[in-house]
Amino acid sequence: MTELAKRLLPLILAIAALALFGLSLGATDVPHMWKYILHPFLEQQSSAHQIIWQIRAPRVAAAILIGAALGISGSMAQSSTNNPLADPAILGTSAGASLGVLIGVVTNLVSVGSVGAVLCAAIGALAATLLTFSLARSALQLITIGIGVSAILNAIVGITISAISRPEARSISFWSFGSLALVTPKNLFILAPILICGGVCAWSVAPRLDLLSLGDASVRHIGFNAQRIRLTSFAILATLVAATVSTVGSIAFLALAAPHIARFIFGPRNRNLVVYSASVGAIILLVADTASRALIPPIELPIGLLTSLIGAPILILTLKRSGDVWR
């Protein structure tokens, strides 16, 4: 067994355990619950089977896929920009994706959660990311300009939602904190192929991201184009974020925290980091989604608040233990 597999096995077991625990929790009490969880093809027409496998299971699966996608997108954002504070929210990627979907919905081109919505979100996400990167001339400017671009785009989205009366457009106001409550099996058929392909592409381009830490001049000397590597990374990043935002909205902090936690525990090599960031992201989102349903039933808490509450302390402790000194 390789070192990667040895380190990944506990994470996979943790994801499986959390997924089973997530299936067991919900607003409705299901009699003989574990019988239906452990035998997914038993009495498929019963209400208990439908609650677990038609309502809860898609949500748990979405938490794994979306958490993994956000973990990968965060690691790619940080590696492609050589900036530890970069993440899709700060680079304007998430806000651009939201604006892209909103334009598609308002113009009757797409509906939320469709393939067309993912395409609109990807265009908006990539355009916003490229705008931020093209305007910045340093790492500090990248963060500052990214925050500004995000603020402008989020303001446009908020004003537009407030100004129009169409219910299908106003309903996407849930993007403020994100929600997995409306995920359906149909959404998974759209999400899964996009996120899996995006993850494979991220894993394949990861070795070239290692080169960016040497500086653009060194990258040119060994025969690679640093800007092309970044553009490829931004395209993958935009696709991953587009698929998540167009389906469940913006989920705060996860994309920033998961790569830092994975980097501290497993090291900075990007190919491994993609895998570990995906696993850590899936775990954080599974815990947050389960907590959102279980803490104050039947009220469901905004999942974005819980990802911040769970991820932020872990990130602070991780960075504090890493021994970095502020100079």
C-alpha positions in Angstrom: 0.0 0.0 0.0 1.4 3.4 -1.0 1.9 6.2 1.5 -0.9 8.2 -0.2 -3.3 5.3 0.3 -2.3 4.7 3.9 -3.0 8.3 4.8 -6.1 8.5 2.8 -7.7 5.4 4.3 -8.6 7.0 7.7 -10.2 9.9 5.9 -12.3 7.6 3.7 -13.5 5.7 6.7 -14.3 9.0 8.5 -16.3 10.1 5.4 -18.2 6.8 5.3 -19.0 6.9 9.1 -20.2 10.5 8.9 -22.3 9.7 5.8 -24.1 6.8 7.7 -24.6 9.1 10.7 -26.0 11.8 8.4 -28.5 9.3 6.9 -29.7 8.5 10.4 -30.7 12.1 11.3 -33.6 14.2 10.1 -36.7 16.0 11.0 -38.8 12.8 10.7 -38.3 9.8 12.9 -38.0 6.6 10.8 -38.9 3.3 12.5 -36.3 0.6 12.1 -34.1 3.2 10.5 -30.9 1.1 10.4 -32.7 -1.7 8.6 -33.4 0.6 5.7 -29.9 2.2 5.8 -28.1 -1.2 5.7 -30.5 -2.7 3.2 -31.0 0.0 0.6 -33.2 -2.2 -1.7 -35.6 -3.3 1.0 -39.3 -2.2 0.6 -38.4 0.5 -1.9 -42.0 1.8 -2.0 -42.3 2.4 1.7 -42.2 6.0 3.2 -39.2 5.1 5.4 -37.1 4.0 2.3 -38.1 7.1 0.4 -37.2 9.4 3.3 -33.7 7.9 3.7 -32.8 7.2 0.1 -34.7 9.9 -1.8 -34.4 12.8 0.6 -31.5 12.3 3.0 -29.1 10.3 0.7 -28.9 12.9 -2.1 -28.1 15.5 0.5 -25.4 13.5 2.1 -23.9 12.6 -1.4 -24.0 16.3 -2.3 -22.2 17.3 0.9 -19.4 14.8 0.0 -19.1 16.0 -3.6 -19.4 19.7 -2.9 -17.1 19.6 0.1 -14.5 17.8 -2.0 -14.9 20.3 -4.9 -14.5 23.3 -2.6 -11.5 21.8 -1.0 -9.9 21.2 -4.4 -10.8 24.7 -5.7 -9.2 26.3 -2.6 -6.0 24.4 -3.0 -5.8 25.3 -6.7 -6.6 29.0 -5.9 -3.8 29.1 -3.3 -1.2 27.2 -5.4 -1.9 29.0 -8.7 -1.6 32.5 -7.1 1.2 31.6 -4.6 -1.0 33.2 -2.0 -2.1 31.4 1.2 -5.2 33.7 1.6 -6.6 33.0 -1.9 -9.9 31.2 -2.1 -12.8 31.4 -4.6 -14.7 33.9 -2.4 -11.8 36.3 -2.1 -10.8 36.0 -5.8 -14.3 36.9 -6.9 -14.9 33.5 -8.3 -18.0 32.6 -6.2 -19.5 36.1 -6.7 -19.0 35.8 -10.5 -20.6 32.4 -10.5 -23.6 33.8 -8.6 -24.0 36.7 -11.1 -23.7 34.4 -14.0 -26.5 32.1 -12.8 -28.6 35.1 -11.9 -28.3 36.6 -15.4 -29.2 33.2 -16.9 -32.3 32.9 -14.6 -33.5 36.5 -15.2 -33.2 36.2 -19.0 -35.1 32.8 -18.9 -32.1 31.0 -20.4 -31.6 28.5 -17.5 -33.1 27.2 -14.3 -31.3 26.8 -11.0 -29.4 23.5 -10.8 -29.5 22.8 -14.6 -26.5 22.2 -16.9 -27.2 25.6 -18.4 -26.9 27.2 -15.0 -23.5 25.5 -14.5 -22.4 26.9 -17.8 -23.5 30.4 -17.0 -21.9 30.1 -13.6 -18.6 28.9 -15.1 -18.5 31.8 -17.5 -19.1 34.3 -14.7 -16.7 32.6 -12.3 -13.9 32.5 -14.9 -14.4 36.1 -16.0 -14.4 37.4 -12.4 -11.3 35.4 -11.5 -9.4 36.6 -14.6 -10.5 40.2 -13.9 -9.1 40.0 -10.4 -5.8 38.5 -11.5 -5.3 40.9 -14.4 -5.8 43.9 -12.1 -3.5 42.8 -9.4 0.3 43.4 -9.5 1.2 41.8 -6.2 0.0 39.2 -3.6 -1.4 41.9 -1.4 -3.2 43.6 -4.4 -4.6 40.3 -5.4 -6.4 39.9 -2.1 -7.5 43.6 -1.9 -8.7 43.7 -5.5 -10.4 40.3 -5.1 -12.3 41.5 -2.0 -13.4 44.6 -4.0 -14.5 42.6 -7.1 -16.4 40.2 -4.8 -18.1 43.1 -3.0 -19.2 44.8 -6.3 -20.5 41.5 -7.9 -22.3 40.5 -4.6 -23.9 44.0 -4.5 -25.1 43.7 -8.0 -26.6 40.2 -7.3 -28.3 41.5 -4.1 -29.7 44.6 -5.7 -31.0 42.6 -8.6 -32.7 40.0 -6.4 -34.3 42.8 -4.3 -35.5 44.8 -7.3 -37.3 42.0 -9.3 -40.5 40.3 -8.3 -40.2 37.0 -10.1 -40.2 34.2 -7.5 -37.8 31.9 -9.3 -35.2 34.7 -9.3 -35.9 35.8 -5.8 -35.6 32.2 -4.5 -31.9 32.2 -5.2 -31.4 34.6 -2.3 -30.5 31.4 -0.3 -27.1 31.8 -1.9 -26.2 34.1 1.0 -25.3 31.2 3.2 -25.8 28.2 1.0 -28.1 25.3 1.5 -28.2 21.6 0.7 -31.9 21.3 1.6 -33.1 21.4 -2.0 -30.7 18.9 -3.5 -32.4 16.2 -5.5 -31.2 13.0 -7.2 -31.5 14.9 -10.5 -29.0 17.5 -9.3 -26.6 14.8 -8.4 -26.7 13.4 -12.0 -25.5 16.9 -13.1 -23.1 17.6 -10.2 -21.3 14.2 -10.0 -19.8 14.0 -13.6 -18.7 17.7 -13.5 -17.1 17.5 -10.1 -15.4 14.2 -10.7 -14.0 15.4 -14.1 -12.9 18.6 -12.5 -11.2 16.7 -9.7 -9.3 14.5 -12.2 -8.2 17.5 -14.2 -7.0 19.2 -11.0 -5.0 16.1 -10.1 -3.4 16.0 -13.5 -2.4 19.6 -13.6 -1.2 19.6 -9.9 2.5 18.8 -10.7 2.8 21.9 -12.8 1.4 24.0 -9.9 4.4 22.8 -7.9 6.6 24.7 -10.4 4.9 28.0 -9.8 6.5 28.2 -6.3 9.9 28.6 -8.1 8.8 31.9 -9.7 7.7 32.7 -13.3 11.3 33.2 -14.5 12.4 29.8 -13.3 9.3 28.2 -14.8 10.1 29.8 -18.2 13.7 28.5 -18.0 12.6 24.9 -17.6 10.3 25.2 -20.6 6.8 25.9 -19.2 4.4 28.8 -19.5 3.4 30.0 -16.0 0.5 32.1 -17.3 -0.9 29.1 -19.2 -0.6 26.9 -16.1 -2.6 29.6 -14.2 -5.2 29.9 -16.9 -5.7 26.2 -16.9 -6.0 26.2 -13.1 -8.5 29.1 -13.2 -10.6 27.2 -15.8 -10.8 24.1 -13.5 -11.4 26.2 -10.4 -14.2 28.1 -12.2 -15.9 24.9 -13.3 -15.8 23.4 -9.8 -17.1 26.5 -8.1 -19.7 27.0 -10.9 -21.2 23.5 -10.3 -21.4 24.1 -6.5 -22.7 27.7 -6.6 -25.3 27.0 -9.3 -26.8 24.2 -7.2 -26.5 25.0 -3.5 -25.2 28.6 -3.4 -22.1 30.0 -1.7 -20.7 28.1 1.2 -18.3 30.3 3.2 -14.8 29.6 4.4 -14.5 25.9 3.5 -12.3 26.4 0.4 -9.9 28.5 2.5 -9.7 26.2 5.5 -9.5 22.7 4.0 -6.3 23.2 2.0 -4.5 24.7 5.0 -5.5 21.9 7.2 -4.5 19.3 4.6 -1.2 21.1 3.9 -0.3 21.1 7.6 -1.1 17.4 8.1 0.0 15.9 4.8 2.5 18.3 3.3 2.5 20.9 0.4 3.0 18.6 -2.7 0.1 19.6 -4.9 -0.9 16.2 -6.3 -1.3 14.9 -2.8 -2.8 18.1 -1.6 -5.7 17.9 -4.2 -6.7 14.5 -2.8 -6.3 15.4 0.9 -8.0 18.8 0.5 -11.0 17.1 -1.2 -11.2 14.6 1.7 -10.9 17.3 4.4 -13.5 19.5 2.6 -15.9 16.6 2.4 -15.5 15.9 6.1 -16.1 19.5 7.1 -19.2 19.9 5.0 -20.6 16.5 6.2 -20.2 17.6 9.8 -21.6 21.1 9.1 -24.6 19.8 7.2 -25.4 17.1 9.8 -25.1 19.8 12.6 -27.3 22.2 10.7 -30.1 19.6 10.8 -29.5 18.2 14.3 -28.7 21.1 16.6 -32.1 22.8 16.7 -34.7 20.5 15.1 -36.9 21.1 13.2 -35.2 24.4 12.4 -32.3 24.1 9.9 -29.4 26.4 10.5 -27.6 28.1 7.6 -24.8 25.8 6.6 -22.4 28.6 5.6 -22.4 29.8 9.2 -21.5 26.3 10.5 -18.7 25.8 8.0 -17.2 29.0 9.3 -17.8 28.0 12.9 -16.2 24.5 12.4 -13.4 25.4 9.9 -12.2 28.7 11.4 -11.0 27.3 14.8 -9.4 24.3 13.2 -7.6 26.6 10.7 -6.4 28.9 13.5 -5.1 26.0 15.6 -3.4 24.4 12.6 -1.6 27.6 11.6 -0.7 28.4 15.2 0.9 24.9 15.6 2.8 25.2 12.3 5.2 27.6 14.0 5.1 30.3 11.4 6.5 33.7 12.7 5.1 37.0 11.6 8.0 39.2 10.6 
